Amino acid sequence: MAVKHEPPKNIGGWVRPHRPRKVDRSTIFDYMDGAGELYLAYSFVGLDVWRYTKPDEPDILVEVYDMGDSREAFGVLSFDLRGEEVGIGQRSVYAAGLLQFWKGKYFVRVLADAETSASKSAVMKIGKHLAAELPGKGALPELMTTLPEKGLLPESVHYFHTKMCLDYFYYLADDNILKLNERTDAVIADYRTPSGQAKLLAVEYNSGASSLEAWETFHASYLNQQPPESGVIDSKQIEGEQWVCSRREGTVLLIAFEGKSQKDCEELLRGATANIVQGG
């Protein structure tokens, strides 16, 4: 990765090496062991790493990820949106010494080994410097517009592609019954509803045939029944008195889980469908 925009050489007495460590798809597991799977699931291109040091202060690690596309960079950030928004980049979160933000095709992590007032100040300054230097801005994934705004819990939004990521956010089944892969776009989020809370999952496939196959497999494997025709909401109460409601709209599958009432789940699907129609 040829990142021409680098963090400052000296920030409040913290000093970094002149050259970064370079990591690419072939060496990512040498750098971070199993955690590399996450970045590869989001079309990781390369990574530049610097470590700042200062006597009697915690080290500060800086990682600048080139994800190749702004949607992929946002996706990595959305893996965990818990923390304080600090206004750095296009969206940022800060918690316990760790700053993460997204700008254009870049995802950035700045981590102090321990949080002190001085290290937090340095982390913020490094982040602001990089956000100003990194080129371009990017749009959110288009599928995000499917999510209804009413009741949405913003920190719960996750954009992803593969079953590995879905398993982290919501375990559905051992098998890949939704036929997720690197070419599917998916977003999942939690909602506060009149009866409590529910989850909404939207998956967009590259063809109507692919969405139909996933629609049929989901019904056969998860609901043990035949699916209705496209455009019809299918609702079923499962164990624990939770409702699962689903709907297929062309290339998009919409599924609401863990609803306390049928009405809540169906309202989520209607809201998402309306957004699809408006966007289409």
C-alpha positions, 0 to 999 in steps of 0.5 A, a space after each residue: 500500500 502506497 500511503 503518502 499521508 503519514 502521521 506526524 513524526 513527533 507529537 507531544 514528545 512521542 516519536 515514531 520511526 521514519 518508515 512504517 511497517 508494511 502489511 499486505 494480504 499475504 503477511 496480515 496473519 504474521 502481523 495479527 494472527 487470526 484477527 486478519 480474517 476480519 479485514 480480509 472479509 472486507 476486501 483488505 488491500 494493505 496496512 501501514 503501521 507505526 509505533 510511537 514511544 516516549 520515556 515513561 509514557 505508554 506506547 501509541 500504535 497507529 494503523 492506517 488500513 487501505 480497504 480499497 473502497 469507502 464502503 469496506 472502510 466503513 464496514 470495518 469501523 461498523 464492526 464495533 461502533 461502541 464509544 464516544 463520537 469525537 468528530 474525527 474523519 467521517 465517523 469516529 469512536 473513542 473508548 479507553 485509549 482507542 480511537 477508530 475512524 473512517 475516511 474515504 477508503 481508509 480505516 484508522 486505529 490509534 491505540 495507546 497502551 494505557 490511557 492517560 491524559 497525555 496519551 489521550 491528547 496525543 491519540 486525538 492529535 494524531 487522529 486529527 492530523 491523519 484525518 486531515 491528510 488522508 485524501 477523499 471522502 466516501 459514501 455510506 453503503 447504499 444498503 444502509 438506506 434500507 434501515 428505517 430510522 424510527 427506533 434505530 439504535 445507531 451503535 448496533 448497525 453493522 455492514 458486512 458480506 460474509 457468514 463469518 461476520 454474521 455469526 459474530 453479530 447474530 448466530 443464525 445456523 451452522 450452515 450458510 443458509 442465507 448464501 452469504 459471500 464476498 459479493 453479497 451486501 448485508 446490514 444488521 441493526 437493533 431497534 427499540 420497538 413498542 413491545 421491546 426490541 428487535 433485530 432487522 437484517 437486510 441482504 442484497 444479492 447480485 441477482 433475483 435468482 440468488 435471492 430466491 435461492 437464499 429465500 427458499 433455503 432460509 425457509 426450509 432450514 430455519 422455519 421448516 416451511 415453504 416460502 410465500 411469493 415475493 413481496 409477501 410478509 411471512 411471519 412465524 412465532 418460534 420458541 421463546 415466544 419470539 417472532 421472525 418475519 421475512 420478506 423478499 423484494 427482488 434482490 433483497 431479503 429482509 428478516 426481522 428477528 427476536 420481535 416481541 410481537 408480530 406487529 413490531 416485526 412486520 412494521 420494521 419490514 414495511 419501513 425497510 420495504 418503503 425505503 427500498 421502493 424510494 431508493 429504487 
